[in-house]
Amino acid sequence: NTVILLGRGETFMMRDIFPMLDLGSRKGIHFTIITNGTMLNAETVRRLPDTGKILVSIDHPQADKYREIRKGGDLNKIVSNLKELKKMKPHQWLCIQAVVMNSNIDYLEGFVKLAKQVSADAVKLICPTIFDKAMSDIYVEPSREVILKLRRAKEYAKKEKIRFVAVPEMGKPRVCVEPWLGLRVSLNGDIYP
């Protein structure tokens, strides 16, 4: 009974997010919310029922690099929001997730440090499948060097007692299991596997 909330933009901008979460919570549905963390302030956290999981997408663990990628994004504000979330709801499951890109491949352990700083439960690094040249300019091609960097980050996470997931798992072929894990609800309310 899990519904994953995501879309083409910030989940907390969804018009009916809180009534949907409240109704689902009353019916025993758990939610996985994917957010950029910007709107996850104290007021939002107060309105959140026990949702299940919150995954916060962060492009870079350093504030200046994050601002370059997110064009004015404020990582310090997000860190503050996440600390407040864990202060207000210490049992809320929280994951820092990132897409592995050329701009952050040398900072993977920084995502683990960031997770520890905000008391996150896990770090999830996503290595997208590259389909064309434009994607390879942004995303990292799988290589022995990339796998070694992912392994170092995983070892560091283990030392820090933070769950670590790399998708696909460190050079193994990717098998899509998402349709069997739960429903997706887009910002306009469409439901798809």
Long-range contacts (C-beta under 8 A, 24 or more apart in sequence): 1-28, 1-29, 1-30, 2-29, 2-30, 2-31, 2-32, 2-52, 2-181, 2-182, 2-183, 3-29, 3-30, 3-31, 3-32, 3-182, 3-183, 3-184, 3-185, 4-31, 4-32, 4-34, 4-181, 4-182, 4-183, 4-184, 4-185, 5-31, 5-32, 5-33, 5-34, 5-184, 5-185, 6-34, 6-184, 6-185, 6-186, 7-185, 7-186, 7-187, 7-188, 8-186, 8-187, 9-187, 10-35, 10-36, 10-38, 10-39, 11-35, 11-187, 12-39, 12-40, 12-44, 13-39, 13-187, 14-187, 16-189, 18-47, 20-185, 21-48, 21-49, 21-51, 22-49, 25-49, 25-50, 25-51, 32-182, 34-97, 36-73, 36-78, 37-78, 37-81, 37-82, 38-73, 38-74, 38-77, 38-78, 38-81, 40-78, 40-81, 40-82, 40-85, 41-81, 41-84, 42-84, 42-88, 45-84, 45-85, 45-88, 45-89, 46-88, 48-89, 48-92, 50-89, 50-91, 50-92, 51-92, 52-93, 53-93, 53-94, 53-95, 54-85, 54-92, 54-93, 54-94, 54-95, 55-95, 55-97, 55-124, 56-82, 56-94, 56-95, 56-96, 56-97, 56-120, 57-97, 57-98, 57-99, 58-96, 58-97, 58-98, 58-111, 58-114, 59-98, 59-99, 59-101, 59-103, 59-104, 60-98, 60-103, 60-104, 60-107, 60-110, 61-98, 61-104, 61-107, 61-110, 61-111, 61-113, 61-114, 62-107, 62-110, 65-103, 65-104, 65-107, 68-103, 69-101, 69-103, 79-114, 79-117, 79-118, 82-118, 82-119, 82-120, 83-117, 83-118, 83-119, 86-118, 86-119, 86-120, 90-119, 93-121, 93-122, 94-118, 94-119, 94-120, 94-121, 94-122, 95-120, 95-121, 95-122, 95-123, 95-124, 96-120, 96-122, 96-123, 96-124, 97-123, 97-124, 97-125, 97-126, 98-123, 98-124, 98-125, 98-126, 99-125, 99-126, 99-127, 99-128, 99-139, 100-125, 100-126, 100-127, 100-128, 100-139, 100-140, 100-146, 100-150, 101-138, 101-139, 101-140, 102-137, 102-138, 102-139, 102-140, 103-138, 105-140, 105-146, 105-149, 106-149, 108-149, 108-150, 108-152, 108-153, 109-152, 109-153, 109-156, 111-153, 112-153, 112-156, 112-157, 112-160, 112-162, 112-164, 115-157, 115-160, 115-162, 116-160, 116-162, 120-162, 121-162, 121-163, 122-162, 122-163, 122-164, 122-165, 123-153, 123-157, 123-162, 123-163, 123-164, 123-165, 124-165, 124-166, 124-167, 125-150, 125-153, 125-164, 125-165, 125-166, 125-167, 126-166, 126-167, 127-166, 127-167, 127-168, 129-174, 142-171, 147-171
